[in-house]
Every structure is written in structure tokens, then in C-alpha cells.
Amino acid sequence: MELSRRSALSVIPAATLWALSRTLRAAATEREPGTAPGGAPALASGDPATLLRNTVAVFAGTAESNARPEVAPKLASLRARARTRLAAMDGAGPDALFEGVPLGTSDPNLSTSYQYLYEIALATCLPGPSLPSEDVTAVRRRVADGLAVLHDRWFGDQAAGYYGNWFHWEIGIPAHVTRTLVLLRDDLAAYRPGLTATYVASMDAYLRNGKDGDVDLDSRFHTGANLADITTNRILQGALLGDEARITKALADQLTVLSPVDPYRPRHGVTDGFHADGSFVQHASVAYTGSYGKGLLTRIVQTVKILDGTGYVLAGSLVDVVLGWVTAGFAPLIFEGWMMEIVKGRAVSRTGTGYADVTAVVEAVVDLSAHTTGSDTEALTGYVKHIHQTSKAGLDPTSFVSPVSIARYADLLNSPVPAEDLGPAASHTAFNAMDRTVHRRPGYAFALARSSPRISAYEYMSGENLMPWFQGSGAHHLYLSGTDQRQAFGIDYFTAVPPHRLAGVTAPVETRRSVPELYGTLWYDNPGRGFTSSSESQNTYVYFPRATHAFSGGARLGAYGLAGLVQSDDAAYAARQAGTLPEDFVAYRAAGATRSWFMFDDEILVLSAAMTGLSGRAGITTIDSRIADPASPVALTGGLRDGSAWQRTGTSPPAWLRYADTGQGTAVGYVFLSGPPPVVALDTLTRSRRLVRLANPDTPVTKQVFTLSYEHGAGEPPVSAAHALVPNASAEQLASYAHGPLTVLSNTVRLQAAAHTHLGITAANAFTPGPHRVGRLAVDGPASVVLRRSEDGTYSLAVADPTTERPTVSVTLHGRRLRCVRADPGVRVRHVPGGTRVDVTTHHAYGRSFAATLAESR
């Protein structure tokens, strides 16, 4: 089952969305109703009252939704929470509005206080029974009084406020306040008629980079998901004030988030948001679909809901874009209800990730399906049922934001539409704009994280993800079907597995200290040198430094793919070596390696060249790391090259190994084609979750930790190796690799190439200028190439520039001349002496693959 528009991220061109955005701005600033500047027809006025009613329905539900038995647990939860907040309000001291939430120096506590007021107000607005034994009017007035106190004592004075994290003052607190004002608008009109306008003026003042409190699209803070949050707040504020210009201007600004980012021509210099290949980037360089991306998805779908029937924007234009996000951006990254770690930045260190992350996506899909028709609605319905059936955690709709969504979710699960994923079981997705690759087959998904001068090597911030150093250095996650992924990955994986032994990475053997350990604060504090908590220098060198080598990418040919990476120092170490950072700034050097991943059906073949710790350090290249419950029976078996059984206590290196967690019913095989003997370890470790995030409870995690690695000593020359990961492999299957079908054709820092004889595939990464000859292929590097010969004699070719810097890439196929059957735009096929040359225009393609089908000339 497919979405009718799944072939593109958005059927609405970026230029069209931009034009609509400009029309809205014109409508917001026009002088005469009915005309825009220049005489163009203006957008008709909308209906603020309907917008406000829709908003209340989103958060409080409707009489119809709240009468459903499926919604009752949610309503009970909301009412119970409100009673708890009221009790805390009763017990508060003089410097707090709620007991246990002291105010004056803590912006998180101030935000929490506003959240608690919103939760009380929400419970009083639920259609149906009120709070037991409570006078609803009196409770609402307590909330209004609380708003007034917080404003008068802590929020209204901008000179005294704005301590801590800017997010609380510009986004978090305004969101709680604005929703509370919407819920209590009628009561406030009678009881505190000036409070709404007072708050809006203060919230405008906190948009510190904006003119007259407006959104500043040139600000690095007002981008992507953050911009969606800010503009949603302003839409609601405009409706409360009856300010049409404010509403239309906020909508215009929000529409800019819907345009796919063009990294070569970024509007307002912003690269945050969804890119044409489905990538989502936030903070300019962090792969973030699984955190900020899902926040943006939630906010835009809520916009669709609150605009329904208002006349401000045709909802269908928004729906089409979000359909593309779900299909191209989210679905490939969700495996059996689990959000992959490679797109969550610092959020990987939180305890409530993985299955819980997908809840917000499912709610958005449920809501979106109410605004689609035909095959789109069926596809979204099937997807919701697919996640419901495959998730090992069991999705809890009580955690949905909207009671209306819970009722619709129940309807979708009871529909006759069959459960089905949005993508095929066998697929290869290259998220070039965020240096991520996802390779899926029935039974497993392989997720790979890389970095470059375009994408950060890792993200640390706010005491989260304290040991992130190698998460973007070729780290992989191999998810196996039918597994409870909480037992294999998530917070416990990053807690139990040492950071330098993450699966897939080459790392030096050395002691590293976290930012709080180094500097005694959550950031490097040196205002005189430009380092403050939210400065650009802090972002560039501390929070999310980028790598420094341009080669990170690969080529995709249908459901098969190739990726490559030249491991490099991050921007912080490079700047430290250049002498541009302060003397007390600490930066760590990376290890060295040139890596390629060849992704087939049953195998992921990995080639590594010139692995070294550098600077005289020992190094470790981890083939794989897996965790298991300490009570789970884990078995390690293997075979030698002479066919005899491998013994853990023996000295002969294995030809293959098999890791089996019989408690989970899973297995992974490893085939060693060349290189030093692998080192096998299986240990039981206990570590605290607080090691990876300061805010985590000091919960000890005990796990069996299996690591398989190549270890190279200090001062030893660089080494190379080739191995294959074989998900769900049997011992018999692993033993059969002695006879093929994998062949390593080259494994150097100049060229890594391999062939799969059963599939007829030859693939190569050329890392340096060529030409490089491998078989009948000659590659003008740097480039990535995948070639497949079909049984009918045709050849399928995919070519890409993984550096994103080359204007053209050329490949020559030596031998009999071939004719072009079909080719992507930008691909030119011509005959040359000794073969056929394919020239590909890769200018401004941002790593995208170009395909051609060739056949022997008649």
C-alpha cells in the first residue's frame, strides 16, 4: 500500500510555498482590505473564533470524543494530575507558586510552574464531569491569579529575567502561557481583562532578536522546529487579541518551515528543517529527525487541526507536505515501533526514548489521516496498525496530547485496512543531507551514522549525552526483527558499552573527560573569547562540532547501497591545533581510518583501511557491540578456516563467529575475510545511567556486554581488515562464506571495492583523484559507484559524489560498448576508445545518486 505522493518529499515546490508565505505577509501588512501591495488579490480574512475553538478541542477534547470509553483513562489522568498540582499550590511557600518548585534563580522551575497552571486549567475545560468537589470558576480564578503573580514577580521584568536557557523564555514558557490563556479566555475577559494583552507584550519582548517582538527569520534561534513552536504561539496570541495581521504574519513565517531546505541557497541562511532527501537537520548540523523533527511534525499537524475551517490557509497544502515528511523522513527510521538512535542527538541519553519517541509520530499520523482521502488515508491507517502490531512496548494512547486523537486511534485500529509499513521490507535509504544511511531487509535494519564538515560528529548539551565523542564516526545499530529493542539498544546500550567501543567505530585508547568534568559547568565559559552558554563558538566547538573531512556518503542503486567515510578530527581539535582556541580549552584528537560499507541482502560488508590510534596511541576498531540481560543465555560459536570448531581459549583466529542471545531468540554472524585476528570479549558490567546524562536517576544498569574488535597497539603501523555482518545467520550459513559470494577487490586509502557474485554487484568508493581501475570499472574519484549486471545482460549503474563538492563525476566501463537504455537527468553516456563513458553532473546534487541503465550495443 503506497501513498499517492510518496515519490517526493513534497509535491508542493519550495517556490510555491515561499510565494504563499509572501502572500500571507502581504495580507498581514496591507492597508486596504481585499488587495495586497502591487494590486495582487489578498488572502481572505479568517475566523479567529473557530481557530480558538479548534485549539481547545485539540487539548481538551470534545463532548463526542470524551464520551468514548477509550478516552476515559486519559481524562482520569488529566484530572488526577490537576488535583496533585492544586495540592502543591496549597502547600507552596513565599518564594514559590507550587510546593517543591522554588523560584527566583531557576528558569526550569519557572517553566514548570507555568506548566502546572496549564494542567490545572486544562482539567477545568474538559467536556464532561468537572473536578470532583471543586468550584470550577474558583479554580480558574486561582490559575488566573497564579499567572498574575508569576508575571509580576518573575516573568514581566525582562531585565531581571532571561537567565538560564533562552528556550524557556522564548518558547517553553510562552507555550504554556498561551495555551492557558486560550483555555481561560472567557473567564479572563470577566475577571482579569488586561492579563492577556499584558502577557503578550512581555512574550514579545522576550523574542530578543526580533523587531518589535516579531519573529526574526535571520536569527539562528528562530529556525526549524523552534520556529514552528514560536509561530504557533503567535498564531494563538493573534486569535486571542483579534489581531488578523499577527495571525497571518505568523502563518507566513511558519510556512517557511515547510519548504524543503536547499543547502546551496538557504533562505535567511537557515539549513534547519527537512531536506529534499527526507533528512531533518536542527542546530544547523545535527541529524535530528527523532527529536526536534518529531516536535516539528507534531506542531505542524496541530496547525492543520487548529486551522480547520478557519479560512486562513488551505489545509490540503500543509497536509501534502507533511505526508512527504512521514513517508520519506520518518518511516525509514522507525523499525517495529522503535525510533533509531542515529537521529536523536543528545536525546539518546534520556531514559524515555525508543518506543516512546514513536508515540508522538503515531499521534501525528492519526491526526493527519483525518485530513486525507482515498489511498492516502488507507496507507496511513495501515501504518498505524503496523506499528501497533510490531512494537514490543505496546503503544499507550494515554500519552497522546489530544483526547480526539485517542478516539480516532481506536477507530483506525478497528478498521478493515490491513497493517502495512509505509515502505517496502527491502529498502535502502540514503539521508545524504544528514550523513545517515538506513538499510532494511525482512528480519533486520542497519542504521549507520557518519559525519563531515556538513554534519556534526556528535551532540552534547545541557548535561545530556556526556560521552558522545564517537557516535558519528561510523557507529552503527543493527536492529533484529522480533526483538524488544530496549534490551539491545536505547539508554542501556550507551550506559553499558564504553564510548570508545560503540559498534562500528575506530577510536583511540585514552581517557576522556566530559564537559562538566573538564570545566565544572555545563559548557566552556569564557565570555572574553566568545564562549557563553548559547554562543556560536560554544555550538561550533563544544556542543556539536563537525568533522573535517569531506568524504562522507555513498551511492544507492535501488534497494542496495554503498557508503564511505574518511575518519577525521572534529572542528574543535582542528581549531586547537591551529591556535585559535584558548589555552585552557580541551580538545581530543580522533583516530584514523578509511571505511566503506557495502549493503547487500544478507550481508553488510565492511572494509577498513589504515586503522590507527594516531599520535602514538593504541586504537580499537569495534566490529560490533551488543548487550544482553545478565540472565540471558548468550552463546558464542565459530569455525576456523580448516573447518574445525573455534575455541575461545584457542590461538587460531576464526573464519567466522556467531553471537546468539537465546533469551531474545536473536543471532548475528561475523565473517572475517582479511585483517588481524579479532578480539572477542563477553563481560558482565554494571554502570549508572547518570554517567551519560546528569539528570538521569542514579540507576545501576547491569548487562552482558559482547564486543568484537580489532585492537592495534601504540606505535604499531596502520592495519586494514575486511569483515561482514550477517544478521540472523545460522552456523551453516556462516561456514558457507568460505566459498563466496563476497570478494574484496581493493582495500586501501585510495580505493575500496568489493563484489557480490550472486547478486552481480560490483561497488567502489574512490577516495582520491583517479582514475581508479577495478574490474571493468574505471572511476574518476572521489566518487561512489554501484554497478549491477542483470541476467538479461543489462547493467544498472549508480554514481554519486560523497564529498558534495564536485561538479562532475565520470565512470568508464571497459569492454564492449554499451548503449543507454535510460538515464537520470544530468547523466550523459558516450562511447570512448575501449569502452563506454558515463559523465554525471553532480553540481549542487548534495550527494544524491544518479542512475543509468545500459545494454550491449546491437
Secondary structure, DSSP 8 states (H G I E B T S, - for coil): ---TTTTSS-SS-HHHHHHHHHHHHHHHH-SSTTB-GGG-B------HHHHHHHHHHHHH--HHHHTSGGGHHHHHHHHHHHHHHHHHHHT--TT-SSTT---SS-HHHHHHHHHHHHHHHHHHTSSSS--TT--HHHHHHHHHHHHHHHIIIIIS-TTT---S-HHIIIIIHHHHHHHHHHHTHHHHHHH-TTHHHHHHHHHHHH-TTSGGG---TTSTTS-HHHHHHHHHHHHHHHHHHT-HHHHHHHHHHHHHHHS-B-TTS-GGG---EEBTTS-EEETTTEE-IIIIIHHHHHHHHHHHHHHTTTSSS-HHHHHHHHHHIIIIIIGGGEETTEE-GGG-GGGGGSSS-THHHHHHHHHHHHHHHTT--HHHHHHHHHHHHHHHHH-SS---GGGSS-HHHHHHHHHHHTSSS----SS-SSEEEEEGGGTEEEEEETTEEEEEE---SSSBS---BTTBSSS-TTTTSSEEEEEETT--GGGTSTHHHHHHS-GGG-TT-EEE------HHHHHSSSS--BGGGTB-TT-HHHIIIIIS-BBS---EEEEEETTEEEEEEE---BHHHHHHHHT-S-TT-------EEEEEEEE-SS-EEEEEEEEE--TT--EEEEEEEEEE-TTS-EEEEEE-TTS-B--TT-SS--SEEEEEETTTTEEEEEEEEESS--EEEEEEEEEEGGGTBTTS---EEEEEEEEEEEEE-TT---EEEEEEEEET--HHHHHGGGG-SEEEEEESSSEEEEEETTTTEEEEEE-SSS-EEETTEEE-SSEEEEEEE-TTS-EEEEEE-TTS--SEEEEEEESS-EEEEEE-TTEEEEEETTEEEEEEE-TT-TT--EEEEEEE--
